[in-house]
Amino acid sequence: MTQMLDKLTQYLQFPFVRYALIAGVLIALCSSLLGVTLVLKRFSFIGDGLSHVAFGAMAVAAVLGLRHEMLFILPVTVFCAVLLLMGGKNRKIKGDASVAMISVGSLAVGYLIMNLFSTSGNLSGDVCSTLFGSTSILTLSRTDVYLCVALSVIVSALFIFFYNKIFAVTFDEDFAGATGVRAGAYNLLIAVVIAVIIVLAMNLVGSLLISALVIFPALSAMRVFKTFKAVTVCAAIFSVVCAALGILISVLAGTPVGSTIVAVDIVGFFLFYGIGFLGGKRK
């Protein structure tokens, strides 16, 4: 135990480990805040769909040789998020089908473009890194961390400031509209914020694992708490703790960061499931 603590202390002296912890914790926090809303609105799979959109946009940006890929990836992801969440109730292609269509299409087109036009000598490695996160979170620059901090502060501030409106839209959109809440505008806000979170989270867990950051904290908190505020607070704490533990375990054990974080989330979910089960039996 002492050797492990000494090793961890030694690793924490490196800036890239500290950067990874800061970015990982902030991304996990942002993901959990709106994760509860997406789960309750039955739209939890949108994270997976938008992550594949971001993968396709990243492939196009790489082929075009863009120096600042984020300036291309973020608008494309935001646009697709708006299409998915704001398409209206009368559209011919409903929610789950549209998510699946955009998800699979973006993933396939992105991989095709990378194969046809990529100049990289290690295409398989690049694709694996993008899909599963690999070690990209451990190669963040100070500028990347500053960008992550700024966007995380904005996302958290928007959620806190519009908490009551988001709560109303989450549970009964029609009733919220009848009481004067501009449901469409707040759905648009949710779509934009989710897109920002997805783009941020790609460096942490990769395209294929982003949904875990959205779903597991919310579902875990729902096993124990019943009110929206309690679930949201618990999900945020759960997500931050799991992300920090996952990154530290990954650094110590040399395992992939994204997969390790998701594995910790899974363990945490079963722990909360057990707590909720035992608590229910006592009642």
Salt bridges, closest charged atoms under 4 A:
ASP48 OD1 - HIS52 NE2 3.83
GLU173 OE1 - LYS41 NZ 3.41
ASP174 OD1 - LYS89 NZ 2.85
